[in-house]
Amino acid sequence: MRAALYDSYGPPEVLYEGRVPVPVRKPGEVLVRVHAASVNGGELHGRAGRVRFVTGRRFPQRTGLDFAGEVAEVDPDATGLRVGDRVWGILGRTFGSAAEYVSVRPRQIAYAPGNVTLTEAASLPAGGTTSLTALRDKAGLRAGERLLVRGASGGVGSVAVQLGKALGAHVTGLAGAKNADFVRELGADEVLDHRATALADLDRYDVIMDTVGTEHPVLRRRLAPGGRLVSIAFDIDHPVRSIGYLLGSAVHGRQ
Ligand SMILES: NC(=O)c1ccc[n+]([C@@H]2O[C@H](COP(=O)([O-])OP(=O)(O)OC[C@H]3O[C@@H](n4cnc5c(N)ncnc54)[C@H](OP(=O)(O)O)[C@@H]3O)[C@@H](O)[C@H]2O)c1
């Protein structure tokens, strides 16, 4: 089958369309014919070679975590799924959804919503579940609270802005000036240019969702009493410091 591969770390140009074997479906797995896959922010760092302690030195490497497509092969007694069902999902342990087929455990997929195309659906699994987990489950965002989304124009942040509005929050997005209109269209009440705004000068927020991974101590000081900071990224240039912070707790409150 065809798959996106790269033989060395570097810019997007290192990617090429190569040939790899169609994955062999293990017992209990579902073979999905991929219609669309998306690119998440973290993968850009991976392909650029900025997290080699995770990605290693073996090539060719594959790319893509999210996918949407149709069931191609399945054991119907085990899953209830049928060949041809529209599904979306996230690969578990490896990259490689930018390919014609993936073979996954049933819990990695769900029926794709009928009101979006499979291409639109592929943009949502990782960014959507990350935002939902961060805002609803970790931060417990409530109606009427003030939410700051740092990285509001990105794959995760653009969902967080919409989810924040759906949960009834007042949403401020921190994004690049060129994307301000896009973030406003998503529903943000206020958009600030991250290149022209010092974090230390920001208002105080009940919930701050950070998708950039830097300056956590400064962000914590922008929390209102009882506020919660959720960060889903680490500082790529200071991974040890950042991972230590994240391992401490993904959610930091301020009393
Ligand atoms: N995508 C996922 O499902 C997922 C899941 C878990 C964790 N993560 C992690 O979350 C991080 C972001 O992922 P993503 O997929 O959302 O990336 P992305 O689509 O590349 O978006 C990143 C966004 O951050 C903005 N940005 C960059 N520097 C900023 C700053 N100093 N202040 C405010 N905004 C800034 C950029 O805005 P402008 O372009 O407007 O300047 C860009 O739109 C990555 O580290 C990734 O590993 C992602």
PDBQT file of the ligand as one rigid body, heavy atoms in Angstrom, charges set to zero:
ROOT
HETATM    1  N1  LIG A 301      -2.876  17.788  18.292  1.00  0.00    +0.000 N 
HETATM    2  C1  LIG A 301      -3.104  16.972  19.296  1.00  0.00    +0.000 C 
HETATM    3  O1  LIG A 301      -4.016  16.144  19.264  1.00  0.00    +0.000 OA
HETATM    4  C2  LIG A 301      -2.272  17.039  20.553  1.00  0.00    +0.000 A 
HETATM    5  C3  LIG A 301      -2.603  16.216  21.619  1.00  0.00    +0.000 A 
HETATM    6  C4  LIG A 301      -1.845  16.311  22.784  1.00  0.00    +0.000 A 
HETATM    7  C5  LIG A 301      -0.781  17.200  22.852  1.00  0.00    +0.000 A 
HETATM    8  N2  LIG A 301      -0.496  17.974  21.759  1.00  0.00    +0.000 N 
HETATM    9  C6  LIG A 301       0.620  18.924  21.864  1.00  0.00    +0.000 C 
HETATM   10  O2  LIG A 301       0.066  20.229  21.885  1.00  0.00    +0.000 OA
HETATM   11  C7  LIG A 301       0.914  21.129  21.199  1.00  0.00    +0.000 C 
HETATM   12  C8  LIG A 301       0.098  21.882  20.147  1.00  0.00    +0.000 C 
HETATM   13  O3  LIG A 301      -0.452  20.944  19.244  1.00  0.00    +0.000 OA
HETATM   14  P1  LIG A 301      -1.377  21.416  18.040  1.00  0.00    +0.000 P 
HETATM   15  O4  LIG A 301      -1.688  20.189  17.256  1.00  0.00    +0.000 OA
HETATM   16  O5  LIG A 301      -2.487  22.274  18.532  1.00  0.00    +0.000 OA
HETATM   17  O6  LIG A 301      -0.313  22.295  17.241  1.00  0.00    +0.000 OA
HETATM   18  P2  LIG A 301      -0.538  23.305  16.006  1.00  0.00    +0.000 P 
HETATM   19  O7  LIG A 301      -1.756  22.918  15.243  1.00  0.00    +0.000 OA
HETATM   20  O8  LIG A 301       0.766  23.389  15.303  1.00  0.00    +0.000 OA
HETATM   21  O9  LIG A 301      -0.867  24.674  16.695  1.00  0.00    +0.000 OA
HETATM   22  C9  LIG A 301       0.025  25.364  17.547  1.00  0.00    +0.000 C 
HETATM   23  C10 LIG A 301      -0.496  26.755  17.646  1.00  0.00    +0.000 C 
HETATM   24  O10 LIG A 301       0.202  27.413  18.704  1.00  0.00    +0.000 OA
HETATM   25  C11 LIG A 301       0.262  28.778  18.363  1.00  0.00    +0.000 C 
HETATM   26  N3  LIG A 301       1.401  29.369  19.043  1.00  0.00    +0.000 N 
HETATM   27  C12 LIG A 301       2.710  29.154  18.806  1.00  0.00    +0.000 A 
HETATM   28  N4  LIG A 301       3.452  29.860  19.693  1.00  0.00    +0.000 NA
HETATM   29  C13 LIG A 301       2.554  30.500  20.489  1.00  0.00    +0.000 A 
HETATM   30  C14 LIG A 301       2.679  31.361  21.596  1.00  0.00    +0.000 A 
HETATM   31  N5  LIG A 301       3.877  31.730  22.074  1.00  0.00    +0.000 N 
HETATM   32  N6  LIG A 301       1.550  31.816  22.202  1.00  0.00    +0.000 NA
HETATM   33  C15 LIG A 301       0.329  31.470  21.756  1.00  0.00    +0.000 A 
HETATM   34  N7  LIG A 301       0.145  30.659  20.694  1.00  0.00    +0.000 NA
HETATM   35  C16 LIG A 301       1.256  30.178  20.086  1.00  0.00    +0.000 A 
HETATM   36  C17 LIG A 301       0.349  28.855  16.858  1.00  0.00    +0.000 C 
HETATM   37  O11 LIG A 301      -0.431  29.980  16.527  1.00  0.00    +0.000 OA
HETATM   38  P3  LIG A 301      -0.238  30.913  15.236  1.00  0.00    +0.000 P 
HETATM   39  O12 LIG A 301       0.073  29.977  14.095  1.00  0.00    +0.000 OA
HETATM   40  O13 LIG A 301      -1.584  31.562  15.137  1.00  0.00    +0.000 OA
HETATM   41  O14 LIG A 301       0.892  31.851  15.518  1.00  0.00    +0.000 OA
HETATM   42  C18 LIG A 301      -0.270  27.547  16.377  1.00  0.00    +0.000 C 
HETATM   43  O15 LIG A 301      -1.508  27.723  15.767  1.00  0.00    +0.000 OA
HETATM   44  C19 LIG A 301       2.062  20.296  20.619  1.00  0.00    +0.000 C 
HETATM   45  O16 LIG A 301       3.163  20.400  21.493  1.00  0.00    +0.000 OA
HETATM   46  C20 LIG A 301       1.526  18.891  20.646  1.00  0.00    +0.000 C 
HETATM   47  O17 LIG A 301       2.532  17.927  20.829  1.00  0.00    +0.000 OA
HETATM   48  C21 LIG A 301      -1.226  17.932  20.633  1.00  0.00    +0.000 A 
ENDROOT
TORSDOF 0
